[in-house]
Amino acid sequence: MKEDFDFENARVVQVIRERACRKVLLQFPEGLKRRAPEVASALSSLTDATIIISGDQCFGACDIPATDADLIVQYGHLPIPCLETPKSVMYIQARSSADPIPVLEAVLPRLSGTVGLLTTAQHIHFLVGMADFLGSKGLKVLIGKGESRLYADGQVLGCNASCARAVADKVDAFLFVGTGDFHPLAVSLATSKPVFAADPMTLEVRDMSEQRDRLLRQRHAAIERARSAKRIGIIISSKIGQRRERAAVAVVGMLESAGFTAILTEMDLITPAKLDTIGLDAWVSTACPRLAIDDSASFRTPVLTVPEAEILAGKRAWENYILDEI
Ligand code: SF4
């Protein structure tokens, strides 16, 4: 099966014309970047605007670049409702064409009772159809309503699994339909329920429990390594949707009370080289919480999330480990 995405060129062209935009910046997540040239060419041929592809990584709807473009078109993400996003940003969720029914057939034998159904921006238009299909097979399906960081019911972000938490005590398991482990891992860390990840393209079904256990072992080791640190850097993100300055200041106070020297730093893209150059013993990131978790192997010094810093400071028991959610 070949997967295609709806880049909604006609809608983008309409907005460019209505707003008489002269310069338009296109942002694509890494997984869709290969499609950027064809989208840019199509928009160029249909409008008089200068169309520019952003070559920088775009991690999420939280990630709006500073630019003098009249319009930023961000593909692959839904808006974050609680974020004061500039009017010049337009989100195109890039709906996938991948039919989810075959992978639902594949996952059926592993499900029973009540299932919490979750997905991402690319597949959310299939959510009701997926729930109907699972319901027709005798399952009770719940679609949770999330907090104001989430645009749609049943949506999950790497930093917010509130749609799952909303129904966690009523379900036997969660079913995530989509690509990759990034989102189902958030659900697995945010709830204690079994999580099955079903990929509509590869038809692969994975139980996330092993990954969750491995990741928790790694996180425990990172916290233990940070115990020998004297000076700890607290990272504030300059990205508007990842900025948690108040949380960062609170972490400083907490770590200072626990006997560490805590130093605030601010940056946009967080890289191992930048951290090495500043040269502190450990870090706490109040930026995208997945950076500390998913990129841990690339950092020479431990990088902790906010709840992990609470464990380090003795304010939270390891048994109460939680996903750092924004
Ligand atoms: S903070 Fe991280 S996980 Fe959350 S939307 Fe942004 S990039 Fe995704």
Residues whose N, C-alpha, C, O or C-beta is under 5 A from the ligand:
A	BS01	SF4	F59 G60 A61 C62 L157 G158 C159 G241 Q242 C288 P289 R290
